[in-house]
Amino acid sequence: MTEQHHFRYQAGMRTCPICGSSFECTLSRECWCASVSLPEEVRDYLARRYDTCVCRNCLETLAEKAGKGELS
């Protein structure tokens, strides 16, 4: 996921736009999100709706929903 980052700010604490939880974004290959495998459908879904990172829980939930065909 990190390779797709095109955000205009620096690493630091973020608030997930989906659930409102706080998490740390490092904007690098060492960031936890670099190890999350996301289907193209989820990356497209996120890119259309948000201009910032989302938390690990929401990424995993979206990937699970996509796998079940429930991503809308």
mmCIF file as Biopython writes it, N, C-alpha, C and O atoms, coordinates in Angstrom:
data_model
#
loop_
_atom_site.group_PDB
_atom_site.id
_atom_site.type_symbol
_atom_site.label_atom_id
_atom_site.label_alt_id
_atom_site.label_comp_id
_atom_site.label_asym_id
_atom_site.label_entity_id
_atom_site.label_seq_id
_atom_site.pdbx_PDB_ins_code
_atom_site.Cartn_x
_atom_site.Cartn_y
_atom_site.Cartn_z
_atom_site.occupancy
_atom_site.B_iso_or_equiv
_atom_site.auth_seq_id
_atom_site.auth_asym_id
_atom_site.pdbx_PDB_model_num
ATOM 1   N N  . MET A ? 1  ? 0.824   -1.193  0.000  1.0 0.0 1  A 1 
ATOM 2   C CA . MET A ? 1  ? 0.000   0.000   0.000  1.0 0.0 1  A 1 
ATOM 3   C C  . MET A ? 1  ? 0.864   1.250   0.000  1.0 0.0 1  A 1 
ATOM 4   O O  . MET A ? 1  ? 0.506   2.239   -0.641 1.0 0.0 1  A 1 
ATOM 5   N N  . THR A ? 2  ? 1.963   1.234   0.684  1.0 0.0 2  A 1 
ATOM 6   C CA . THR A ? 2  ? 2.798   2.418   0.819  1.0 0.0 2  A 1 
ATOM 7   C C  . THR A ? 2  ? 3.222   2.971   -0.532 1.0 0.0 2  A 1 
ATOM 8   O O  . THR A ? 2  ? 3.318   4.188   -0.690 1.0 0.0 2  A 1 
ATOM 9   N N  . GLU A ? 3  ? 3.476   2.116   -1.506 1.0 0.0 3  A 1 
ATOM 10  C CA . GLU A ? 3  ? 3.904   2.573   -2.815 1.0 0.0 3  A 1 
ATOM 11  C C  . GLU A ? 3  ? 2.864   3.470   -3.468 1.0 0.0 3  A 1 
ATOM 12  O O  . GLU A ? 3  ? 3.208   4.257   -4.349 1.0 0.0 3  A 1 
ATOM 13  N N  . GLN A ? 4  ? 1.622   3.376   -3.068 1.0 0.0 4  A 1 
ATOM 14  C CA . GLN A ? 4  ? 0.551   4.162   -3.653 1.0 0.0 4  A 1 
ATOM 15  C C  . GLN A ? 4  ? 0.351   5.504   -2.950 1.0 0.0 4  A 1 
ATOM 16  O O  . GLN A ? 4  ? -0.483  6.303   -3.376 1.0 0.0 4  A 1 
ATOM 17  N N  . HIS A ? 5  ? 1.105   5.760   -1.878 1.0 0.0 5  A 1 
ATOM 18  C CA . HIS A ? 5  ? 0.926   7.010   -1.138 1.0 0.0 5  A 1 
ATOM 19  C C  . HIS A ? 5  ? 1.311   8.209   -1.993 1.0 0.0 5  A 1 
ATOM 20  O O  . HIS A ? 5  ? 2.398   8.255   -2.569 1.0 0.0 5  A 1 
ATOM 21  N N  . HIS A ? 6  ? 0.434   9.147   -2.065 1.0 0.0 6  A 1 
ATOM 22  C CA . HIS A ? 6  ? 0.698   10.400  -2.766 1.0 0.0 6  A 1 
ATOM 23  C C  . HIS A ? 6  ? 0.204   11.543  -1.885 1.0 0.0 6  A 1 
ATOM 24  O O  . HIS A ? 6  ? -0.388  12.506  -2.371 1.0 0.0 6  A 1 
ATOM 25  N N  . PHE A ? 7  ? 0.455   11.422  -0.590 1.0 0.0 7  A 1 
ATOM 26  C CA . PHE A ? 7  ? -0.079  12.389  0.352  1.0 0.0 7  A 1 
ATOM 27  C C  . PHE A ? 7  ? 0.850   13.586  0.468  1.0 0.0 7  A 1 
ATOM 28  O O  . PHE A ? 7  ? 2.047   13.482  0.199  1.0 0.0 7  A 1 
ATOM 29  N N  . ARG A ? 8  ? 0.308   14.693  0.858  1.0 0.0 8  A 1 
ATOM 30  C CA . ARG A ? 8  ? 1.059   15.939  0.878  1.0 0.0 8  A 1 
ATOM 31  C C  . ARG A ? 8  ? 1.566   16.313  2.265  1.0 0.0 8  A 1 
ATOM 32  O O  . ARG A ? 8  ? 1.897   17.477  2.489  1.0 0.0 8  A 1 
ATOM 33  N N  . TYR A ? 9  ? 1.641   15.390  3.187  1.0 0.0 9  A 1 
ATOM 34  C CA . TYR A ? 9  ? 2.107   15.706  4.521  1.0 0.0 9  A 1 
ATOM 35  C C  . TYR A ? 9  ? 3.105   14.678  4.987  1.0 0.0 9  A 1 
ATOM 36  O O  . TYR A ? 9  ? 3.357   13.688  4.300  1.0 0.0 9  A 1 
ATOM 37  N N  . GLN A ? 10 ? 3.678   14.912  6.160  1.0 0.0 10 A 1 
ATOM 38  C CA . GLN A ? 10 ? 4.738   14.058  6.660  1.0 0.0 10 A 1 
ATOM 39  C C  . GLN A ? 10 ? 4.202   12.975  7.581  1.0 0.0 10 A 1 
ATOM 40  O O  . GLN A ? 10 ? 3.038   12.988  7.983  1.0 0.0 10 A 1 
ATOM 41  N N  . ALA A ? 11 ? 5.082   12.041  7.900  1.0 0.0 11 A 1 
ATOM 42  C CA . ALA A ? 11 ? 4.732   10.939  8.797  1.0 0.0 11 A 1 
ATOM 43  C C  . ALA A ? 11 ? 4.330   11.473  10.168 1.0 0.0 11 A 1 
ATOM 44  O O  . ALA A ? 11 ? 4.728   12.569  10.564 1.0 0.0 11 A 1 
ATOM 45  N N  . GLY A ? 12 ? 3.538   10.682  10.881 1.0 0.0 12 A 1 
ATOM 46  C CA . GLY A ? 12 ? 3.124   11.063  12.225 1.0 0.0 12 A 1 
ATOM 47  C C  . GLY A ? 12 ? 1.819   10.407  12.602 1.0 0.0 12 A 1 
ATOM 48  O O  . GLY A ? 12 ? 1.377   9.460   11.952 1.0 0.0 12 A 1 
ATOM 49  N N  . MET A ? 13 ? 1.214   10.902  13.635 1.0 0.0 13 A 1 
ATOM 50  C CA . MET A ? 13 ? -0.052  10.353  14.099 1.0 0.0 13 A 1 
ATOM 51  C C  . MET A ? 13 ? -1.165  10.776  13.146 1.0 0.0 13 A 1 
ATOM 52  O O  . MET A ? 13 ? -1.203  11.911  12.670 1.0 0.0 13 A 1 
ATOM 53  N N  . ARG A ? 14 ? -2.062  9.842   12.884 1.0 0.0 14 A 1 
ATOM 54  C CA . ARG A ? 14 ? -3.197  10.077  11.996 1.0 0.0 14 A 1 
ATOM 55  C C  . ARG A ? 14 ? -4.485  9.679   12.697 1.0 0.0 14 A 1 
ATOM 56  O O  . ARG A ? 14 ? -4.474  8.935   13.678 1.0 0.0 14 A 1 
ATOM 57  N N  . THR A ? 15 ? -5.577  10.182  12.184 1.0 0.0 15 A 1 
ATOM 58  C CA . THR A ? 15 ? -6.906  9.762   12.613 1.0 0.0 15 A 1 
ATOM 59  C C  . THR A ? 15 ? -7.544  9.074   11.421 1.0 0.0 15 A 1 
ATOM 60  O O  . THR A ? 15 ? -7.634  9.648   10.336 1.0 0.0 15 A 1 
ATOM 61  N N  . CYS A ? 16 ? -7.985  7.853   11.627 1.0 0.0 16 A 1 
ATOM 62  C CA . CYS A ? 16 ? -8.592  7.090   10.541 1.0 0.0 16 A 1 
ATOM 63  C C  . CYS A ? 16 ? -9.886  7.777   10.102 1.0 0.0 16 A 1 
ATOM 64  O O  . CYS A ? 16 ? -10.745 8.053   10.939 1.0 0.0 16 A 1 
ATOM 65  N N  . PRO A ? 17 ? -10.038 8.057   8.812  1.0 0.0 17 A 1 
ATOM 66  C CA . PRO A ? 17 ? -11.248 8.723   8.337  1.0 0.0 17 A 1 
ATOM 67  C C  . PRO A ? 17 ? -12.481 7.816   8.358  1.0 0.0 17 A 1 
ATOM 68  O O  . PRO A ? 17 ? -13.605 8.292   8.201  1.0 0.0 17 A 1 
ATOM 69  N N  . ILE A ? 18 ? -12.273 6.521   8.550  1.0 0.0 18 A 1 
ATOM 70  C CA . ILE A ? 18 ? -13.392 5.586   8.571  1.0 0.0 18 A 1 
ATOM 71  C C  . ILE A ? 18 ? -13.934 5.405   9.979  1.0 0.0 18 A 1 
ATOM 72  O O  . ILE A ? 18 ? -15.136 5.548   10.206 1.0 0.0 18 A 1 
ATOM 73  N N  . CYS A ? 19 ? -13.045 5.086   10.938 1.0 0.0 19 A 1 
ATOM 74  C CA . CYS A ? 19 ? -13.512 4.759   12.292 1.0 0.0 19 A 1 
ATOM 75  C C  . CYS A ? 19 ? -13.150 5.797   13.344 1.0 0.0 19 A 1 
ATOM 76  O O  . CYS A ? 19 ? -13.686 5.760   14.452 1.0 0.0 19 A 1 
ATOM 77  N N  . GLY A ? 20 ? -12.249 6.726   13.020 1.0 0.0 20 A 1 
ATOM 78  C CA . GLY A ? 20 ? -11.878 7.773   13.963 1.0 0.0 20 A 1 
ATOM 79  C C  . GLY A ? 20 ? -10.768 7.404   14.932 1.0 0.0 20 A 1 
ATOM 80  O O  . GLY A ? 20 ? -10.415 8.215   15.788 1.0 0.0 20 A 1 
ATOM 81  N N  . SER A ? 21 ? -10.205 6.202   14.824 1.0 0.0 21 A 1 
ATOM 82  C CA . SER A ? 21 ? -9.135  5.810   15.745 1.0 0.0 21 A 1 
ATOM 83  C C  . SER A ? 21 ? -7.817  6.467   15.339 1.0 0.0 21 A 1 
ATOM 84  O O  . SER A ? 21 ? -7.622  6.831   14.179 1.0 0.0 21 A 1 
ATOM 85  N N  . SER A ? 22 ? -6.920  6.612   16.309 1.0 0.0 22 A 1 
ATOM 86  C CA . SER A ? 22 ? -5.597  7.184   16.059 1.0 0.0 22 A 1 
ATOM 87  C C  . SER A ? 22 ? -4.605  6.070   15.765 1.0 0.0 22 A 1 
ATOM 88  O O  . SER A ? 22 ? -4.694  4.981   16.333 1.0 0.0 22 A 1 
ATOM 89  N N  . PHE A ? 23 ? -3.653  6.351   14.870 1.0 0.0 23 A 1 
ATOM 90  C CA . PHE A ? 23 ? -2.600  5.389   14.547 1.0 0.0 23 A 1 
ATOM 91  C C  . PHE A ? 23 ? -1.413  6.144   13.988 1.0 0.0 23 A 1 
ATOM 92  O O  . PHE A ? 23 ? -1.538  7.297   13.578 1.0 0.0 23 A 1 
ATOM 93  N N  . GLU A ? 24 ? -0.256  5.491   13.973 1.0 0.0 24 A 1 
ATOM 94  C CA . GLU A ? 24 ? 0.939   6.130   13.454 1.0 0.0 24 A 1 
ATOM 95  C C  . GLU A ? 24 ? 1.176   5.730   12.007 1.0 0.0 24 A 1 
ATOM 96  O O  . GLU A ? 24 ? 1.109   4.552   11.658 1.0 0.0 24 A 1 
ATOM 97  N N  . CYS A ? 25 ? 1.453   6.715   11.177 1.0 0.0 25 A 1 
ATOM 98  C CA . CYS A ? 25 ? 1.790   6.505   9.771  1.0 0.0 25 A 1 
ATOM 99  C C  . CYS A ? 25 ? 3.244   6.936   9.592  1.0 0.0 25 A 1 
ATOM 100 O O  . CYS A ? 25 ? 3.614   8.048   9.970  1.0 0.0 25 A 1 
ATOM 101 N N  . THR A ? 26 ? 4.077   6.052   9.011  1.0 0.0 26 A 1 
ATOM 102 C CA . THR A ? 26 ? 5.478   6.411   8.803  1.0 0.0 26 A 1 
ATOM 103 C C  . THR A ? 26 ? 5.796   6.763   7.350  1.0 0.0 26 A 1 
ATOM 104 O O  . THR A ? 26 ? 6.918   7.166   7.041  1.0 0.0 26 A 1 
ATOM 105 N N  . LEU A ? 27 ? 4.815   6.613   6.458  1.0 0.0 27 A 1 
ATOM 106 C CA . LEU A ? 27 ? 5.008   6.944   5.033  1.0 0.0 27 A 1 
ATOM 107 C C  . LEU A ? 27 ? 6.284   6.332   4.467  1.0 0.0 27 A 1 
ATOM 108 O O  . LEU A ? 27 ? 7.017   6.986   3.724  1.0 0.0 27 A 1 
ATOM 109 N N  . SER A ? 28 ? 6.546   5.077   4.821  1.0 0.0 28 A 1 
ATOM 110 C CA . SER A ? 28 ? 7.754   4.415   4.328  1.0 0.0 28 A 1 
ATOM 111 C C  . SER A ? 28 ? 7.521   2.923   4.182  1.0 0.0 28 A 1 
ATOM 112 O O  . SER A ? 28 ? 6.481   2.403   4.586  1.0 0.0 28 A 1 
ATOM 113 N N  . ARG A ? 29 ? 8.486   2.248   3.609  1.0 0.0 29 A 1 
ATOM 114 C CA . ARG A ? 29 ? 8.384   0.796   3.452  1.0 0.0 29 A 1 
ATOM 115 C C  . ARG A ? 29 ? 8.385   0.084   4.802  1.0 0.0 29 A 1 
ATOM 116 O O  . ARG A ? 29 ? 7.949   -1.064  4.884  1.0 0.0 29 A 1 
ATOM 117 N N  . GLU A ? 30 ? 8.855   0.727   5.845  1.0 0.0 30 A 1 
ATOM 118 C CA . GLU A ? 30 ? 8.862   0.127   7.172  1.0 0.0 30 A 1 
ATOM 119 C C  . GLU A ? 30 ? 7.502   0.241   7.857  1.0 0.0 30 A 1 
ATOM 120 O O  . GLU A ? 30 ? 7.286   -0.376  8.901  1.0 0.0 30 A 1 
ATOM 121 N N  . CYS A ? 31 ? 6.598   1.006   7.296  1.0 0.0 31 A 1 
ATOM 122 C CA . CYS A ? 31 ? 5.269   1.183   7.886  1.0 0.0 31 A 1 
ATOM 123 C C  . CYS A ? 31 ? 4.518   -0.150  7.854  1.0 0.0 31 A 1 
ATOM 124 O O  . CYS A ? 31 ? 4.680   -0.930  6.916  1.0 0.0 31 A 1 
ATOM 125 N N  . TRP A ? 32 ? 3.714   -0.408  8.856  1.0 0.0 32 A 1 
ATOM 126 C CA . TRP A ? 32 ? 2.937   -1.652  8.932  1.0 0.0 32 A 1 
ATOM 127 C C  . TRP A ? 32 ? 2.078   -1.846  7.691  1.0 0.0 32 A 1 
ATOM 128 O O  . TRP A ? 32 ? 1.819   -2.983  7.296  1.0 0.0 32 A 1 
ATOM 129 N N  . CYS A ? 33 ? 1.635   -0.767  7.074  1.0 0.0 33 A 1 
ATOM 130 C CA . CYS A ? 33 ? 0.745   -0.909  5.919  1.0 0.0 33 A 1 
ATOM 131 C C  . CYS A ? 33 ? 1.461   -1.508  4.715  1.0 0.0 33 A 1 
ATOM 132 O O  . CYS A ? 33 ? 0.812   -2.027  3.807  1.0 0.0 33 A 1 
ATOM 133 N N  . ALA A ? 34 ? 2.794   -1.442  4.695  1.0 0.0 34 A 1 
ATOM 134 C CA . ALA A ? 34 ? 3.543   -2.016  3.582  1.0 0.0 34 A 1 
ATOM 135 C C  . ALA A ? 34 ? 3.417   -3.533  3.544  1.0 0.0 34 A 1 
ATOM 136 O O  . ALA A ? 34 ? 3.628   -4.149  2.500  1.0 0.0 34 A 1 
ATOM 137 N N  . SER A ? 35 ? 3.075   -4.136  4.677  1.0 0.0 35 A 1 
ATOM 138 C CA . SER A ? 35 ? 2.955   -5.599  4.729  1.0 0.0 35 A 1 
ATOM 139 C C  . SER A ? 35 ? 1.514   -6.080  4.550  1.0 0.0 35 A 1 
ATOM 140 O O  . SER A ? 35 ? 1.263   -7.284  4.523  1.0 0.0 35 A 1 
ATOM 141 N N  . VAL A ? 36 ? 0.571   -5.148  4.427  1.0 0.0 36 A 1 
ATOM 142 C CA . VAL A ? 36 ? -0.832  -5.522  4.250  1.0 0.0 36 A 1 
ATOM 143 C C  . VAL A ? 36 ? -1.095  -5.749  2.768  1.0 0.0 36 A 1 
ATOM 144 O O  . VAL A ? 36 ? -0.859  -4.867  1.943  1.0 0.0 36 A 1 
ATOM 145 N N  . SER A ? 37 ? -1.582  -6.930  2.443  1.0 0.0 37 A 1 
ATOM 146 C CA . SER A ? 37 ? -1.898  -7.254  1.054  1.0 0.0 37 A 1 
ATOM 147 C C  . SER A ? 37 ? -3.336  -6.838  0.759  1.0 0.0 37 A 1 
ATOM 148 O O  . SER A ? 37 ? -4.278  -7.359  1.356  1.0 0.0 37 A 1 
ATOM 149 N N  . LEU A ? 38 ? -3.494  -5.896  -0.168 1.0 0.0 38 A 1 
ATOM 150 C CA . LEU A ? 38 ? -4.821  -5.392  -0.506 1.0 0.0 38 A 1 
ATOM 151 C C  . LEU A ? 38 ? -5.145  -5.670  -1.967 1.0 0.0 38 A 1 
ATOM 152 O O  . LEU A ? 38 ? -4.329  -5.405  -2.850 1.0 0.0 38 A 1 
ATOM 153 N N  . PRO A ? 39 ? -6.320  -6.195  -2.218 1.0 0.0 39 A 1 
ATOM 154 C CA . PRO A ? 39 ? -6.745  -6.376  -3.610 1.0 0.0 39 A 1 
ATOM 155 C C  . PRO A ? 39 ? -6.867  -5.014  -4.307 1.0 0.0 39 A 1 
ATOM 156 O O  . PRO A ? 39 ? -7.117  -3.996  -3.662 1.0 0.0 39 A 1 
ATOM 157 N N  . GLU A ? 40 ? -6.689  -5.015  -5.607 1.0 0.0 40 A 1 
ATOM 158 C CA . GLU A ? 40 ? -6.821  -3.783  -6.398 1.0 0.0 40 A 1 
ATOM 159 C C  . GLU A ? 40 ? -8.152  -3.092  -6.124 1.0 0.0 40 A 1 
ATOM 160 O O  . GLU A ? 40 ? -8.218  -1.864  -6.074 1.0 0.0 40 A 1 
ATOM 161 N N  . GLU A ? 41 ? -9.203  -3.872  -5.946 1.0 0.0 41 A 1 
ATOM 162 C CA . GLU A ? 41 ? -10.534 -3.326  -5.664 1.0 0.0 41 A 1 
ATOM 163 C C  . GLU A ? 41 ? -10.534 -2.455  -4.411 1.0 0.0 41 A 1 
ATOM 164 O O  . GLU A ? 41 ? -11.178 -1.406  -4.385 1.0 0.0 41 A 1 
ATOM 165 N N  . VAL A ? 42 ? -9.815  -2.882  -3.375 1.0 0.0 42 A 1 
ATOM 166 C CA . VAL A ? 42 ? -9.755  -2.122  -2.124 1.0 0.0 42 A 1 
ATOM 167 C C  . VAL A ? 42 ? -8.928  -0.859  -2.316 1.0 0.0 42 A 1 
ATOM 168 O O  . VAL A ? 42 ? -9.312  0.207   -1.837 1.0 0.0 42 A 1 
ATOM 169 N N  . ARG A ? 43 ? -7.798  -0.962  -3.010 1.0 0.0 43 A 1 
ATOM 170 C CA . ARG A ? 43 ? -6.980  0.233   -3.260 1.0 0.0 43 A 1 
ATOM 171 C C  . ARG A ? 43 ? -7.773  1.275   -4.046 1.0 0.0 43 A 1 
ATOM 172 O O  . ARG A ? 43 ? -7.710  2.466   -3.739 1.0 0.0 43 A 1 
ATOM 173 N N  . ASP A ? 44 ? -8.514  0.831   -5.053 1.0 0.0 44 A 1 
ATOM 174 C CA . ASP A ? 44 ? -9.344  1.757   -5.832 1.0 0.0 44 A 1 
ATOM 175 C C  . ASP A ? 44 ? -10.431 2.381   -4.969 1.0 0.0 44 A 1 
ATOM 176 O O  . ASP A ? 44 ? -10.680 3.584   -5.051 1.0 0.0 44 A 1 
ATOM 177 N N  . TYR A ? 45 ? -11.073 1.570   -4.147 1.0 0.0 45 A 1 
ATOM 178 C CA . TYR A ? 45 ? -12.129 2.037   -3.238 1.0 0.0 45 A 1 
ATOM 179 C C  . TYR A ? 45 ? -11.583 3.138   -2.323 1.0 0.0 45 A 1 
ATOM 180 O O  . TYR A ? 45 ? -12.212 4.183   -2.156 1.0 0.0 45 A 1 
ATOM 181 N N  . LEU A ? 46 ? -10.418 2.897   -1.738 1.0 0.0 46 A 1 
ATOM 182 C CA . LEU A ? 46 ? -9.810  3.875   -0.831 1.0 0.0 46 A 1 
ATOM 183 C C  . LEU A ? 46 ? -9.408  5.146   -1.567 1.0 0.0 46 A 1 
ATOM 184 O O  . LEU A ? 46 ? -9.639  6.249   -1.070 1.0 0.0 46 A 1 
ATOM 185 N N  . ALA A ? 47 ? -8.815  5.004   -2.737 1.0 0.0 47 A 1 
ATOM 186 C CA . ALA A ? 47 ? -8.359  6.169   -3.502 1.0 0.0 47 A 1 
ATOM 187 C C  . ALA A ? 47 ? -9.512  7.075   -3.911 1.0 0.0 47 A 1 
ATOM 188 O O  . ALA A ? 47 ? -9.354  8.294   -3.976 1.0 0.0 47 A 1 
ATOM 189 N N  . ARG A ? 48 ? -10.668 6.486   -4.185 1.0 0.0 48 A 1 
ATOM 190 C CA . ARG A ? 48 ? -11.834 7.286   -4.580 1.0 0.0 48 A 1 
ATOM 191 C C  . ARG A ? 48 ? -12.454 8.032   -3.404 1.0 0.0 48 A 1 
ATOM 192 O O  . ARG A ? 48 ? -13.112 9.053   -3.603 1.0 0.0 48 A 1 
ATOM 193 N N  . ARG A ? 49 ? -12.258 7.547   -2.197 1.0 0.0 49 A 1 
ATOM 194 C CA . ARG A ? 49 ? -12.964 8.102   -1.046 1.0 0.0 49 A 1 
ATOM 195 C C  . ARG A ? 49 ? -12.113 8.904   -0.066 1.0 0.0 49 A 1 
ATOM 196 O O  . ARG A ? 49 ? -12.632 9.793   0.609  1.0 0.0 49 A 1 
ATOM 197 N N  . TYR A ? 50 ? -10.830 8.608   0.026  1.0 0.0 50 A 1 
ATOM 198 C CA . TYR A ? 50 ? -9.993  9.215   1.065  1.0 0.0 50 A 1 
ATOM 199 C C  . TYR A ? 50 ? -8.682  9.720   0.486  1.0 0.0 50 A 1 
ATOM 200 O O  . TYR A ? 50 ? -8.168  9.172   -0.489 1.0 0.0 50 A 1 
ATOM 201 N N  . ASP A ? 51 ? -8.149  10.770  1.096  1.0 0.0 51 A 1 
ATOM 202 C CA . ASP A ? 51 ? -6.849  11.282  0.672  1.0 0.0 51 A 1 
ATOM 203 C C  . ASP A ? 51 ? -5.823  11.126  1.784  1.0 0.0 51 A 1 
ATOM 204 O O  . ASP A ? 51 ? -4.822  11.841  1.817  1.0 0.0 51 A 1 
ATOM 205 N N  . THR A ? 52 ? -6.071  10.198  2.687  1.0 0.0 52 A 1 
ATOM 206 C CA . THR A ? 52 ? -5.169  9.942   3.793  1.0 0.0 52 A 1 
ATOM 207 C C  . THR A ? 52 ? -5.156  8.452   4.116  1.0 0.0 52 A 1 
ATOM 208 O O  . THR A ? 52 ? -5.967  7.688   3.592  1.0 0.0 52 A 1 
ATOM 209 N N  . CYS A ? 53 ? -4.245  8.053   4.967  1.0 0.0 53 A 1 
ATOM 210 C CA . CYS A ? 53 ? -4.157  6.654   5.398  1.0 0.0 53 A 1 
ATOM 211 C C  . CYS A ? 53 ? -5.361  6.281   6.252  1.0 0.0 53 A 1 
ATOM 212 O O  . CYS A ? 53 ? -5.993  7.135   6.874  1.0 0.0 53 A 1 
ATOM 213 N N  . VAL A ? 54 ? -5.662  4.993   6.267  1.0 0.0 54 A 1 
ATOM 214 C CA . VAL A ? 54 ? -6.674  4.464   7.185  1.0 0.0 54 A 1 
ATOM 215 C C  . VAL A ? 54 ? -5.987  3.465   8.107  1.0 0.0 54 A 1 
ATOM 216 O O  . VAL A ? 54 ? -4.906  2.969   7.790  1.0 0.0 54 A 1 
ATOM 217 N N  . CYS A ? 55 ? -6.601  3.172   9.234  1.0 0.0 55 A 1 
ATOM 218 C CA . CYS A ? 55 ? -5.978  2.303   10.238 1.0 0.0 55 A 1 
ATOM 219 C C  . CYS A ? 55 ? -5.928  0.846   9.787  1.0 0.0 55 A 1 
ATOM 220 O O  . CYS A ? 55 ? -6.624  0.443   8.855  1.0 0.0 55 A 1 
ATOM 221 N N  . ARG A ? 56 ? -5.098  0.073   10.463 1.0 0.0 56 A 1 
ATOM 222 C CA . ARG A ? 56 ? -4.916  -1.344  10.144 1.0 0.0 56 A 1 
ATOM 223 C C  . ARG A ? 56 ? -6.227  -2.111  10.217 1.0 0.0 56 A 1 
ATOM 224 O O  . ARG A ? 56 ? -6.525  -2.916  9.334  1.0 0.0 56 A 1 
ATOM 225 N N  . ASN A ? 57 ? -7.009  -1.871  11.255 1.0 0.0 57 A 1 
ATOM 226 C CA . ASN A ? 57 ? -8.269  -2.591  11.419 1.0 0.0 57 A 1 
ATOM 227 C C  . ASN A ? 57 ? -9.203  -2.334  10.231 1.0 0.0 57 A 1 
ATOM 228 O O  . ASN A ? 57 ? -9.815  -3.264  9.706  1.0 0.0 57 A 1 
ATOM 229 N N  . CYS A ? 58 ? -9.309  -1.091  9.818  1.0 0.0 58 A 1 
ATOM 230 C CA . CYS A ? 58 ? -10.191 -0.766  8.689  1.0 0.0 58 A 1 
ATOM 231 C C  . CYS A ? 58 ? -9.660  -1.349  7.380  1.0 0.0 58 A 1 
ATOM 232 O O  . CYS A ? 58 ? -10.441 -1.816  6.551  1.0 0.0 58 A 1 
ATOM 233 N N  . LEU A ? 59 ? -8.330  -1.327  7.184  1.0 0.0 59 A 1 
ATOM 234 C CA . LEU A ? 59 ? -7.762  -1.944  5.982  1.0 0.0 59 A 1 
ATOM 235 C C  . LEU A ? 59 ? -8.088  -3.429  5.937  1.0 0.0 59 A 1 
ATOM 236 O O  . LEU A ? 59 ? -8.498  -3.954  4.901  1.0 0.0 59 A 1 
ATOM 237 N N  . GLU A ? 60 ? -7.903  -4.100  7.063  1.0 0.0 60 A 1 
ATOM 238 C CA . GLU A ? 60 ? -8.174  -5.538  7.114  1.0 0.0 60 A 1 
ATOM 239 C C  . GLU A ? 60 ? -9.657  -5.830  6.925  1.0 0.0 60 A 1 
ATOM 240 O O  . GLU A ? 60 ? -10.019 -6.799  6.257  1.0 0.0 60 A 1 
ATOM 241 N N  . THR A ? 61 ? -10.517 -4.999  7.509  1.0 0.0 61 A 1 
ATOM 242 C CA . THR A ? 61 ? -11.963 -5.177  7.353  1.0 0.0 61 A 1 
ATOM 243 C C  . THR A ? 61 ? -12.375 -4.990  5.897  1.0 0.0 61 A 1 
ATOM 244 O O  . THR A ? 61 ? -13.172 -5.768  5.373  1.0 0.0 61 A 1 
ATOM 245 N N  . LEU A ? 62 ? -11.839 -3.964  5.243  1.0 0.0 62 A 1 
ATOM 246 C CA . LEU A ? 62 ? -12.161 -3.726  3.834  1.0 0.0 62 A 1 
ATOM 247 C C  . LEU A ? 62 ? -11.675 -4.871  2.949  1.0 0.0 62 A 1 
ATOM 248 O O  . LEU A ? 62 ? -12.374 -5.279  2.021  1.0 0.0 62 A 1 
ATOM 249 N N  . ALA A ? 63 ? -10.482 -5.390  3.232  1.0 0.0 63 A 1 
ATOM 250 C CA . ALA A ? 63 ? -9.965  -6.515  2.453  1.0 0.0 63 A 1 
ATOM 251 C C  . ALA A ? 63 ? -10.855 -7.743  2.633  1.0 0.0 63 A 1 
ATOM 252 O O  . ALA A ? 63 ? -11.125 -8.467  1.675  1.0 0.0 63 A 1 
ATOM 253 N N  . GLU A ? 64 ? -11.304 -7.970  3.851  1.0 0.0 64 A 1 
ATOM 254 C CA . GLU A ? 64 ? -12.193 -9.101  4.126  1.0 0.0 64 A 1 
ATOM 255 C C  . GLU A ? 64 ? -13.523 -8.940  3.390  1.0 0.0 64 A 1 
ATOM 256 O O  . GLU A ? 64 ? -14.024 -9.892  2.792  1.0 0.0 64 A 1 
ATOM 257 N N  . LYS A ? 65 ? -14.090 -7.737  3.435  1.0 0.0 65 A 1 
ATOM 258 C CA . LYS A ? 65 ? -15.351 -7.477  2.733  1.0 0.0 65 A 1 
ATOM 259 C C  . LYS A ? 65 ? -15.191 -7.680  1.229  1.0 0.0 65 A 1 
ATOM 260 O O  . LYS A ? 65 ? -16.070 -8.242  0.576  1.0 0.0 65 A 1 
ATOM 261 N N  . ALA A ? 66 ? -14.074 -7.226  0.688  1.0 0.0 66 A 1 
ATOM 262 C CA . ALA A ? 66 ? -13.832 -7.396  -0.750 1.0 0.0 66 A 1 
ATOM 263 C C  . ALA A ? 66 ? -13.760 -8.875  -1.100 1.0 0.0 66 A 1 
ATOM 264 O O  . ALA A ? 66 ? -14.273 -9.299  -2.135 1.0 0.0 66 A 1 
ATOM 265 N N  . GLY A ? 67 ? -13.127 -9.655  -0.240 1.0 0.0 67 A 1 
ATOM 266 C CA . GLY A ? 67 ? -13.022 -11.086 -0.473 1.0 0.0 67 A 1 
ATOM 267 C C  . GLY A ? 67 ? -14.364 -11.792 -0.481 1.0 0.0 67 A 1 
ATOM 268 O O  . GLY A ? 67 ? -14.523 -12.834 -1.117 1.0 0.0 67 A 1 
ATOM 269 N N  . LYS A ? 68 ? -15.332 -11.222 0.227  1.0 0.0 68 A 1 
ATOM 270 C CA . LYS A ? 68 ? -16.684 -11.787 0.288  1.0 0.0 68 A 1 
ATOM 271 C C  . LYS A ? 68 ? -17.619 -11.139 -0.728 1.0 0.0 68 A 1 
ATOM 272 O O  . LYS A ? 68 ? -18.794 -11.498 -0.812 1.0 0.0 68 A 1 
ATOM 273 N N  . GLY A ? 69 ? -17.095 -10.181 -1.501 1.0 0.0 69 A 1 
ATOM 274 C CA . GLY A ? 69 ? -17.929 -9.482  -2.474 1.0 0.0 69 A 1 
ATOM 275 C C  . GLY A ? 69 ? -18.861 -8.472  -1.840 1.0 0.0 69 A 1 
ATOM 276 O O  . GLY A ? 69 ? -19.892 -8.128  -2.417 1.0 0.0 69 A 1 
ATOM 277 N N  . GLU A ? 70 ? -18.505 -7.989  -0.644 1.0 0.0 70 A 1 
ATOM 278 C CA . GLU A ? 70 ? -19.370 -7.072  0.101  1.0 0.0 70 A 1 
ATOM 279 C C  . GLU A ? 70 ? -18.891 -5.630  0.085  1.0 0.0 70 A 1 
ATOM 280 O O  . GLU A ? 70 ? -19.467 -4.789  0.775  1.0 0.0 70 A 1 
ATOM 281 N N  . LEU A ? 71 ? -17.864 -5.324  -0.675 1.0 0.0 71 A 1 
ATOM 282 C CA . LEU A ? 71 ? -17.354 -3.961  -0.724 1.0 0.0 71 A 1 
ATOM 283 C C  . LEU A ? 71 ? -18.237 -3.135  -1.643 1.0 0.0 71 A 1 
ATOM 284 O O  . LEU A ? 71 ? -18.413 -3.469  -2.815 1.0 0.0 71 A 1 
ATOM 285 N N  . SER A ? 72 ? -18.794 -2.049  -1.104 1.0 0.0 72 A 1 
ATOM 286 C CA . SER A ? 72 ? -19.680 -1.230  -1.940 1.0 0.0 72 A 1 
ATOM 287 C C  . SER A ? 72 ? -19.165 0.177   -2.074 1.0 0.0 72 A 1 
ATOM 288 O O  . SER A ? 72 ? -19.788 1.002   -2.743 1.0 0.0 72 A 1 
#
